[in-house]
């Protein structure tokens, strides 16, 4: 069985000061060129890892899933994402490896975390979890540094 080699990533955000009806965590510019994985989100539990139970007691807020590309099997340059500016009437699909955005609704766990911790910084830890059966099919290079993203945003909504 392959060894899980990707590490969690923690970012610090400021929680909302006002009550909210809904809260979403957005991860922008996520690279999906490597292995497929589940991204488990934990609040104020920076030591979370793949063995941490996904429950409210451990700060689990939700998950997103990435269907990974599994590396590049084409010629040199085949998997390079074009950086040219978009043309206004270009109807072609985006390149398959264009970075993606993932959104997870974390309202309930965010309310619990704010109630327990009070005001202050919010540690958001994202743990990439690879199914052990999938791990056997991938070289270690495709399972390392899975959490390559541009930014994280916390959005809250009220009625």
C-alpha positions as CSV (number, residue, x, y, z in Angstrom):
1,X,0.0,0.0,0.0
2,X,1.3,3.5,-0.9
3,X,2.2,6.0,1.8
4,X,0.1,9.2,2.1
5,X,2.6,12.0,1.5
6,X,0.7,15.3,1.1
7,X,0.6,17.6,4.0
8,X,-2.3,19.8,5.4
9,X,-2.3,23.5,4.8
10,X,-3.5,26.0,7.4
11,X,-4.5,29.6,6.7
12,X,-5.6,32.3,9.2
13,X,-8.7,34.3,8.6
14,X,-10.7,36.8,10.5
15,X,-14.2,35.4,11.5
16,X,-17.2,37.6,11.0
17,X,-18.2,40.0,13.8
18,X,-21.8,40.1,12.9
19,X,-24.4,37.2,12.9
20,X,-24.8,35.5,9.6
21,X,-27.3,33.1,7.9
22,X,-24.7,31.3,5.8
23,X,-21.0,31.1,5.5
24,X,-18.9,29.7,2.6
25,X,-15.2,29.0,2.4
26,X,-13.9,29.4,-1.1
27,X,-10.5,28.1,-2.3
28,X,-9.5,29.9,-5.5
29,X,-7.0,28.9,-8.1
30,X,-6.7,25.2,-7.0
31,X,-4.4,23.1,-9.1
32,X,-5.9,19.7,-10.0
33,X,-3.1,18.3,-12.2
34,X,-2.0,15.6,-9.7
35,X,-3.9,12.8,-7.9
36,X,-7.6,12.9,-7.0
37,X,-8.3,13.7,-3.3
38,X,-10.9,14.8,-0.7
39,X,-10.1,18.2,0.9
40,X,-11.3,18.0,4.5
41,X,-11.8,21.4,6.2
42,X,-11.2,21.8,9.9
43,X,-11.7,25.0,11.9
44,X,-9.3,25.9,14.8
45,X,-7.7,22.5,14.6
46,X,-4.3,23.2,13.0
47,X,-2.9,19.8,13.9
48,X,-5.6,18.0,11.9
49,X,-4.4,15.3,9.5
50,X,-5.8,12.4,7.5
51,X,-6.4,10.4,10.7
52,X,-8.4,13.2,12.4
53,X,-12.1,12.1,12.6
54,X,-14.4,14.3,10.4
55,X,-16.8,15.3,13.2
56,X,-17.8,18.6,14.9
57,X,-15.8,17.8,18.0
58,X,-12.6,18.0,16.0
59,X,-13.7,21.1,14.1
60,X,-14.7,19.4,10.9
61,X,-16.6,21.9,8.7
62,X,-17.0,20.0,5.4
63,X,-15.2,18.6,2.4
64,X,-14.6,19.3,-1.3
65,X,-13.5,16.8,-3.9
66,X,-10.9,17.1,-6.6
67,X,-11.0,14.8,-9.6
68,X,-7.2,14.9,-10.4
69,X,-5.7,14.9,-13.8
70,X,-3.2,12.3,-12.8
71,X,-0.1,14.0,-14.3
72,X,0.7,14.7,-17.9
73,X,1.1,12.0,-20.5
74,X,1.5,14.2,-23.6
75,X,4.4,15.7,-25.3
76,X,6.4,18.6,-23.9
77,X,4.1,21.6,-23.5
78,X,0.9,19.5,-23.9
79,X,-0.2,20.3,-20.3
80,X,0.9,23.9,-20.1
81,X,-2.1,26.1,-19.4
82,X,-2.1,29.1,-21.9
83,X,-1.5,32.5,-20.3
84,X,-2.8,34.6,-23.2
85,X,-5.6,37.0,-22.3
86,X,-9.1,35.8,-23.1
87,X,-10.5,36.9,-26.5
88,X,-14.0,38.2,-26.3
89,X,-15.5,36.0,-29.0
90,X,-13.5,32.8,-28.3
91,X,-16.0,30.1,-27.6
92,X,-13.5,27.3,-27.1
93,X,-13.5,25.5,-23.7
94,X,-10.9,26.4,-21.2
95,X,-7.7,24.2,-21.0
96,X,-8.3,21.1,-19.0
97,X,-5.8,22.1,-16.4
98,X,-7.1,25.6,-15.8
99,X,-7.1,26.1,-12.0
100,X,-10.5,25.7,-10.3
101,X,-12.5,27.2,-7.4
102,X,-14.1,25.1,-4.7
103,X,-16.8,26.3,-2.4
104,X,-17.9,24.6,0.8
105,X,-20.7,25.8,3.1
106,X,-19.3,25.8,6.6
107,X,-22.1,27.8,8.5
108,X,-22.8,25.4,11.4
109,X,-19.3,24.6,12.3
110,X,-18.2,28.3,12.0
111,X,-21.0,29.2,14.4
112,X,-19.9,26.5,16.9
113,X,-16.2,27.6,16.5
114,X,-17.0,31.3,17.1
115,X,-19.2,30.4,20.2
116,X,-16.4,28.2,21.6
117,X,-13.4,30.4,20.8
118,X,-14.9,33.9,20.8
119,X,-13.5,36.7,18.6
120,X,-10.1,36.3,17.2
121,X,-8.3,34.7,14.4
122,X,-9.8,31.6,12.7
123,X,-7.4,28.8,11.7
124,X,-8.7,27.0,8.6
125,X,-6.9,23.7,8.0
126,X,-7.4,21.8,4.7
127,X,-6.3,18.2,4.8
128,X,-5.9,16.4,1.5
129,X,-7.0,12.8,1.8
130,X,-6.2,10.2,-0.9
131,X,-8.2,7.0,-1.0
132,X,-5.7,4.2,-0.2
133,X,-6.8,2.3,-3.2
134,X,-6.0,5.3,-5.4
135,X,-2.7,5.8,-3.7
136,X,-1.4,2.5,-5.0
137,X,-2.0,3.6,-8.6
138,X,0.0,6.9,-8.3
139,X,3.7,7.7,-8.0
140,X,4.7,9.7,-5.0
141,X,5.2,12.9,-7.1
142,X,1.5,13.0,-7.9
143,X,0.5,12.8,-4.2
144,X,2.9,15.5,-2.9
145,X,1.9,19.1,-2.5
146,X,-1.7,18.6,-3.6
147,X,-2.9,21.9,-2.0
148,X,-1.5,24.3,-4.5
149,X,-3.9,27.3,-4.6
150,X,-3.9,31.0,-5.0
151,X,-6.1,32.3,-2.2
152,X,-8.8,31.4,0.4
153,X,-11.9,33.6,1.1
154,X,-14.5,33.4,3.8
155,X,-17.9,34.7,2.6
156,X,-20.9,35.3,4.9
157,X,-24.4,36.2,4.0
158,X,-27.4,37.6,5.9
159,X,-31.0,37.8,5.0
